[in-house]
Amino acid sequence: MKQIFICIIGFLLISGCAELSEEEVRAHAYFCPEDNCSLQIISAINSAEESVDIAVYSFTLDSIADALVRAEQRGVEVRVVFDYVQSFNEYSEDELLERSGVYVIRKKGDGLMHNKFLVVDERLVVTGSFNYSRSADTKNDENLVFIYNKDVAEKYSREFEELLYESEKNG
């Protein structure tokens, strides 16, 4: 676990995401399917008090959609950016979320909207290779990294706002 933590810190520093000391970041890594990644994400959503922002390429997992709907119902602002093409998948959760009052937008443009991250209350970032699908949760070798740091969360929140702006502009 310590090696993973050090790798995450190194990545953040090299990529310019943050200038941090080890004491300022808390991180946890999970691997699917053995670590029940969907349950980890649901737990993060359930912890939200103010906001959940998600940018995800493929989202077909009912249990995560249900957690987002419950968050919206308890007054949490929930916003999700879907990849435009992936949103046409017959199992995509975009329409269910929209019907439930969640703000959903589909990102068009050059290339894929291939992000896979969520930001909770501008303090927690969850990122990794994990798409919100049954195969990712039960079959594939996937990963999730939970990063508890306001500076990192702020950077991801800015990226999310850029995705929203581009999506709304190209609507």
GIRA-V611616 format. One record per helix or strand of 3 or more residues. SS is the DSSP state (helix for helix, strand for strand). FROM is the first residue (numbers start at 0). LEN is the number of residues. If there is no record, write none. Layout:
# GIRA-V611616
SS_FROM_LEN / SS_FROM_LEN
This chain:
# GIRA-V611616
helix_1_14 / helix_21_3 / strand_25_7 / helix_36_10 / strand_50_6 / helix_61_12 / strand_76_7 / helix_85_3 / helix_93_6 / strand_102_5 / strand_115_5 / strand_123_5 / helix_133_5 / strand_141_7 / helix_149_21
